[in-house]
Amino acid sequence: MAPQNAPASEAPPGAVNINSLSSQQLRALQSRLSSELEHLTSSHAKLRAAQSKFRDCVRSINEGVVGKSAGESKEEQGILVPLTSSLYVRGKLADREKVLVDVGTGFYVEKTAPKAIEFYEDKVKGLEANLVELEKVVQTKSSQQRLFEEALRQKLLSEGAAAGGTAAAAG
């Protein structure tokens, strides 16, 4: 807990007033923040893609393993098995009660369809929590970048005005 008599505007330990930095230092910080934001945005997209993949797994279990078309028995119902991203063959499930779930790093675990759905829904929820935290970090970094951009713009304007005033006084 912070001391109660400390001023509210007091900077945290190790903080630097950005107005005291040179334009080169501001550019370097801005560049670093840009690369961090690029990396964080890329990570965000990858997490969203993973979340979508897990949702597709739940949908596939519901439609391909648990569900069935009208008029077909479970044994008659076929599925399309992907050989590549655009090539499929018809197939029939030998066992509709259990599925193999990829739990990561090449390990597969046999689970019942409801347990597999629960597993993937837990993954989706976990990724959602990570995405919320990542979005907060991205927002913080974005606001920091805007502060650096504004400070750099002000610094360049003041340097330009000082250089213009010196040239006018010398002429």
Secondary structure, 3 states (H helix, E strand, C coil): CCCCCCCCCCCCCCCCCHHHCCHHHHHHHHHHHHHHHHHHHHHHHHHHHHHHHHHHHHHHHHHHHHCCCCCCCCCCCCEEEECCCCCEEEECCCCCCEEEEEEECCEEEEEEHHHHHHHHHHHHHHHHHHHHHHHHHHHHHHHHHHHHHHHHHHHHHHHHHHHHHHHHHHC
